[in-house]
Amino acid sequence: QVHLVESGGGSVQAGGSLSLSCAASGIDRSYCLGWFRQFPGKEREEVALIHGAYSDGGIKYADSVKGRFTIARDNSKKTLTLQMNSLKVEDTALYYCLADRHGLCEGKPWDQSWGQGTQVTVSS
């Protein structure tokens, strides 16, 4: 029912910017939405979250991206974006969009839906 499609990934030089988008179908504003990233051989790690509308809609950033990345959602368009500025080589990863029926993004695996992942590569 829930389907997520990321776009906007690519290759950029350090210091540059990229904007990722996630088109989400089958969700509503009660869902928690977020961006995760995965380095080779590692588990996915949280980048940024927006809690559901009935869970205060709070925003949370990983320390590693705070001040550089901005997460936003459009509940009418059912889209999620991640504006990434001042990119660093260590930001290179597969980026995934998450939709969680739990308003705080703390649901069980069966409550969560993931996009296919989009590659972001930052070179020096």
PyRosetta script that sets phi, psi and omega in degrees:
from pyrosetta import init, pose_from_sequence

init()
pose = pose_from_sequence("QVHLVESGGGSVQAGGSLSLSCAASGIDRSYCLGWFRQFPGKEREEVALIHGAYSDGGIKYADSVKGRFTIARDNSKKTLTLQMNSLKVEDTALYYCLADRHGLCEGKPWDQSWGQGTQVTVSS")
pose.set_psi(1, -49.3)
pose.set_omega(1, 177.3)
pose.set_phi(2, -82.9)
pose.set_psi(2, 131.2)
pose.set_omega(2, -179.6)
pose.set_phi(3, -136.1)
pose.set_psi(3, 128.5)
pose.set_omega(3, -177.1)
pose.set_phi(4, -122.5)
pose.set_psi(4, 135.5)
pose.set_omega(4, 179.4)
pose.set_phi(5, -133.4)
pose.set_psi(5, 116.7)
pose.set_omega(5, 178.2)
pose.set_phi(6, -88.2)
pose.set_psi(6, 154.8)
pose.set_omega(6, 173.6)
pose.set_phi(7, -152.8)
pose.set_psi(7, 162.6)
pose.set_omega(7, 174.2)
pose.set_phi(8, 104.9)
pose.set_psi(8, -7.2)
pose.set_omega(8, 178.5)
pose.set_phi(9, -68.0)
pose.set_psi(9, 165.2)
pose.set_omega(9, -180.0)
pose.set_phi(10, 166.6)
pose.set_psi(10, -161.8)
pose.set_omega(10, -178.7)
pose.set_phi(11, -112.8)
pose.set_psi(11, 137.4)
pose.set_omega(11, -178.5)
pose.set_phi(12, -148.5)
pose.set_psi(12, 153.6)
pose.set_omega(12, 176.3)
pose.set_phi(13, -80.5)
pose.set_psi(13, 152.2)
pose.set_omega(13, 177.5)
pose.set_phi(14, -52.5)
pose.set_psi(14, 137.5)
pose.set_omega(14, -176.5)
pose.set_phi(15, 92.8)
pose.set_psi(15, -12.8)
pose.set_omega(15, -179.5)
pose.set_phi(16, -84.2)
pose.set_psi(16, -172.9)
pose.set_omega(16, -176.1)
pose.set_phi(17, -131.7)
pose.set_psi(17, 151.5)
pose.set_omega(17, 171.5)
pose.set_phi(18, -143.0)
pose.set_psi(18, 152.1)
pose.set_omega(18, 175.1)
pose.set_phi(19, -123.9)
pose.set_psi(19, 123.1)
pose.set_omega(19, 178.0)
pose.set_phi(20, -100.7)
pose.set_psi(20, 144.6)
pose.set_omega(20, 176.6)
pose.set_phi(21, -127.6)
pose.set_psi(21, 149.8)
pose.set_omega(21, 176.8)
pose.set_phi(22, -133.3)
pose.set_psi(22, 118.0)
pose.set_omega(22, 175.3)
pose.set_phi(23, -92.2)
pose.set_psi(23, 122.2)
pose.set_omega(23, -174.6)
pose.set_phi(24, -117.8)
pose.set_psi(24, 125.2)
pose.set_omega(24, 174.0)
pose.set_phi(25, -113.2)
pose.set_psi(25, 153.6)
pose.set_omega(25, 178.1)
pose.set_phi(26, 78.6)
pose.set_psi(26, 18.3)
pose.set_omega(26, 179.0)
pose.set_phi(27, -123.1)
pose.set_psi(27, 170.3)
pose.set_omega(27, 171.8)
pose.set_phi(28, -138.2)
pose.set_psi(28, -179.5)
pose.set_omega(28, -173.4)
pose.set_phi(29, -67.8)
pose.set_psi(29, -8.8)
pose.set_omega(29, 176.5)
pose.set_phi(30, -76.6)
pose.set_psi(30, -17.6)
pose.set_omega(30, -179.0)
pose.set_phi(31, -71.2)
pose.set_psi(31, 145.4)
pose.set_omega(31, 165.4)
pose.set_phi(32, -84.5)
pose.set_psi(32, 135.9)
pose.set_omega(32, 179.2)
pose.set_phi(33, -122.2)
pose.set_psi(33, 147.1)
pose.set_omega(33, -178.8)
pose.set_phi(34, -161.0)
pose.set_psi(34, 168.7)
pose.set_omega(34, 174.5)
pose.set_phi(35, -116.0)
pose.set_psi(35, 133.3)
pose.set_omega(35, 174.0)
pose.set_phi(36, -124.0)
pose.set_psi(36, 161.6)
pose.set_omega(36, 174.3)
pose.set_phi(37, -138.3)
pose.set_psi(37, 156.6)
pose.set_omega(37, -175.4)
pose.set_phi(38, -134.5)
pose.set_psi(38, 124.7)
pose.set_omega(38, 173.4)
pose.set_phi(39, -92.2)
pose.set_psi(39, 153.9)
pose.set_omega(39, -178.6)
pose.set_phi(40, -53.8)
pose.set_psi(40, 131.0)
pose.set_omega(40, 178.1)
pose.set_phi(41, 75.4)
pose.set_psi(41, 5.5)
pose.set_omega(41, -178.1)
pose.set_phi(42, -118.9)
pose.set_psi(42, 160.2)
pose.set_omega(42, 174.0)
pose.set_phi(43, -76.8)
pose.set_psi(43, 157.5)
pose.set_omega(43, 176.9)
pose.set_phi(44, -61.5)
pose.set_psi(44, 140.7)
pose.set_omega(44, 178.6)
pose.set_phi(45, -122.2)
pose.set_psi(45, 149.1)
pose.set_omega(45, -178.0)
pose.set_phi(46, -70.0)
pose.set_psi(46, 134.6)
pose.set_omega(46, 175.6)
pose.set_phi(47, -107.1)
pose.set_psi(47, -54.3)
pose.set_omega(47, -178.9)
pose.set_phi(48, -158.6)
pose.set_psi(48, 145.1)
pose.set_omega(48, 179.9)
pose.set_phi(49, -131.3)
pose.set_psi(49, 150.2)
pose.set_omega(49, 165.5)
pose.set_phi(50, -124.9)
pose.set_psi(50, 117.5)
pose.set_omega(50, 179.5)
pose.set_phi(51, -68.8)
pose.set_psi(51, 159.8)
pose.set_omega(51, 179.4)
pose.set_phi(52, -63.1)
pose.set_psi(52, 159.6)
pose.set_omega(52, -175.7)
pose.set_phi(53, -60.5)
pose.set_psi(53, -30.6)
pose.set_omega(53, 179.9)
pose.set_phi(54, -95.4)
pose.set_psi(54, 9.5)
pose.set_omega(54, 173.7)
pose.set_phi(55, -122.6)
pose.set_psi(55, 36.3)
pose.set_omega(55, 176.7)
pose.set_phi(56, 78.5)
pose.set_psi(56, -13.2)
pose.set_omega(56, 179.7)
pose.set_phi(57, 63.6)
pose.set_psi(57, 23.7)
pose.set_omega(57, -176.6)
pose.set_phi(58, -66.5)
pose.set_psi(58, 154.3)
pose.set_omega(58, -179.8)
pose.set_phi(59, -112.3)
pose.set_psi(59, 138.3)
pose.set_omega(59, -179.6)
pose.set_phi(60, -133.5)
pose.set_psi(60, 132.3)
pose.set_omega(60, 178.4)
pose.set_phi(61, -119.7)
pose.set_psi(61, 144.6)
pose.set_omega(61, 168.9)
pose.set_phi(62, -66.8)
pose.set_psi(62, 145.5)
pose.set_omega(62, -179.4)
pose.set_phi(63, -56.4)
pose.set_psi(63, -33.2)
pose.set_omega(63, -175.6)
pose.set_phi(64, -68.1)
pose.set_psi(64, -18.9)
pose.set_omega(64, -177.7)
pose.set_phi(65, -118.7)
pose.set_psi(65, -6.0)
pose.set_omega(65, -177.3)
pose.set_phi(66, -58.3)
pose.set_psi(66, 132.0)
pose.set_omega(66, -179.1)
pose.set_phi(67, 89.0)
pose.set_psi(67, -12.6)
pose.set_omega(67, -179.9)
pose.set_phi(68, -114.0)
pose.set_psi(68, -35.1)
pose.set_omega(68, -177.4)
pose.set_phi(69, -107.3)
pose.set_psi(69, 149.1)
pose.set_omega(69, 176.6)
pose.set_phi(70, -132.8)
pose.set_psi(70, 124.7)
pose.set_omega(70, 178.1)
pose.set_phi(71, -102.3)
pose.set_psi(71, 143.9)
pose.set_omega(71, 178.7)
pose.set_phi(72, -151.4)
pose.set_psi(72, 155.4)
pose.set_omega(72, 176.5)
pose.set_phi(73, -133.3)
pose.set_psi(73, 148.9)
pose.set_omega(73, 173.6)
pose.set_phi(74, -118.9)
pose.set_psi(74, 104.6)
pose.set_omega(74, -174.3)
pose.set_phi(75, -72.0)
pose.set_psi(75, -22.6)
pose.set_omega(75, 176.2)
pose.set_phi(76, -75.4)
pose.set_psi(76, -44.8)
pose.set_omega(76, 178.7)
pose.set_phi(77, -82.6)
pose.set_psi(77, -13.2)
pose.set_omega(77, -177.0)
pose.set_phi(78, 56.3)
pose.set_psi(78, 51.4)
pose.set_omega(78, 177.4)
pose.set_phi(79, -126.5)
pose.set_psi(79, 152.9)
pose.set_omega(79, 177.3)
pose.set_phi(80, -127.2)
pose.set_psi(80, 135.2)
pose.set_omega(80, -179.7)
pose.set_phi(81, -125.2)
pose.set_psi(81, 157.3)
pose.set_omega(81, 173.2)
pose.set_phi(82, -137.1)
pose.set_psi(82, 107.9)
pose.set_omega(82, 175.8)
pose.set_phi(83, -88.2)
pose.set_psi(83, 120.1)
pose.set_omega(83, -176.0)
pose.set_phi(84, -114.5)
pose.set_psi(84, 115.3)
pose.set_omega(84, 178.6)
pose.set_phi(85, -115.2)
pose.set_psi(85, 163.4)
pose.set_omega(85, 178.5)
pose.set_phi(86, 48.9)
pose.set_psi(86, 49.0)
pose.set_omega(86, -175.0)
pose.set_phi(87, -64.4)
pose.set_psi(87, 144.3)
pose.set_omega(87, 179.2)
pose.set_phi(88, -116.7)
pose.set_psi(88, 158.0)
pose.set_omega(88, 178.5)
pose.set_phi(89, -55.6)
pose.set_psi(89, -37.5)
pose.set_omega(89, -178.1)
pose.set_phi(90, -71.6)
pose.set_psi(90, -4.4)
pose.set_omega(90, 172.7)
pose.set_phi(91, -81.4)
pose.set_psi(91, -8.2)
pose.set_omega(91, -179.6)
pose.set_phi(92, -61.3)
pose.set_psi(92, 121.7)
pose.set_omega(92, -176.2)
pose.set_phi(93, -175.7)
pose.set_psi(93, 170.4)
pose.set_omega(93, 166.4)
pose.set_phi(94, -84.7)
pose.set_psi(94, 127.1)
pose.set_omega(94, -178.3)
pose.set_phi(95, -106.0)
pose.set_psi(95, 132.6)
pose.set_omega(95, -176.8)
pose.set_phi(96, -121.6)
pose.set_psi(96, 144.2)
pose.set_omega(96, 173.6)
pose.set_phi(97, -95.2)
pose.set_psi(97, 136.3)
pose.set_omega(97, 179.6)
pose.set_phi(98, -120.3)
pose.set_psi(98, 137.4)
pose.set_omega(98, 167.3)
pose.set_phi(99, -124.1)
pose.set_psi(99, 126.2)
pose.set_omega(99, -175.6)
pose.set_phi(100, -125.6)
pose.set_psi(100, 126.8)
pose.set_omega(100, 178.4)
pose.set_phi(101, -63.9)
pose.set_psi(101, -24.2)
pose.set_omega(101, 173.3)
pose.set_phi(102, -75.8)
pose.set_psi(102, 125.7)
pose.set_omega(102, -172.8)
pose.set_phi(103, -63.7)
pose.set_psi(103, -14.2)
pose.set_omega(103, 179.7)
pose.set_phi(104, -109.2)
pose.set_psi(104, 14.2)
pose.set_omega(104, -178.4)
pose.set_phi(105, 58.0)
pose.set_psi(105, 35.1)
pose.set_omega(105, 179.8)
pose.set_phi(106, -122.1)
pose.set_psi(106, 26.8)
pose.set_omega(106, 179.0)
pose.set_phi(107, -75.5)
pose.set_psi(107, 170.5)
pose.set_omega(107, 174.3)
pose.set_phi(108, -72.1)
pose.set_psi(108, 162.9)
pose.set_omega(108, -179.1)
pose.set_phi(109, -52.5)
pose.set_psi(109, -35.7)
pose.set_omega(109, -179.6)
pose.set_phi(110, -75.3)
pose.set_psi(110, -8.2)
pose.set_omega(110, 174.2)
pose.set_phi(111, -90.4)
pose.set_psi(111, -6.8)
pose.set_omega(111, -171.5)
pose.set_phi(112, -111.8)
pose.set_psi(112, 142.6)
pose.set_omega(112, 175.0)
pose.set_phi(113, -125.1)
pose.set_psi(113, 142.3)
pose.set_omega(113, -175.9)
pose.set_phi(114, -124.5)
pose.set_psi(114, 147.2)
pose.set_omega(114, 170.4)
pose.set_phi(115, -76.5)
pose.set_psi(115, -178.4)
pose.set_omega(115, -175.6)
pose.set_phi(116, -81.7)
pose.set_psi(116, -14.2)
pose.set_omega(116, -177.9)
pose.set_phi(117, 93.0)
pose.set_psi(117, 142.1)
pose.set_omega(117, 176.8)
pose.set_phi(118, -134.4)
pose.set_psi(118, 136.4)
pose.set_omega(118, -173.5)
pose.set_phi(119, -82.3)
pose.set_psi(119, 131.3)
pose.set_omega(119, 171.0)
pose.set_phi(120, -118.0)
pose.set_psi(120, 122.5)
pose.set_omega(120, -179.3)
pose.set_phi(121, -123.0)
pose.set_psi(121, 123.2)
pose.set_omega(121, -179.5)
pose.set_phi(122, -114.8)
pose.set_psi(122, 123.2)
pose.set_omega(122, -177.5)
pose.set_phi(123, -112.8)
pose.set_psi(123, 153.2)
pose.set_omega(123, -179.8)
pose.set_phi(124, -96.9)
pose.dump_pdb("model.pdb")
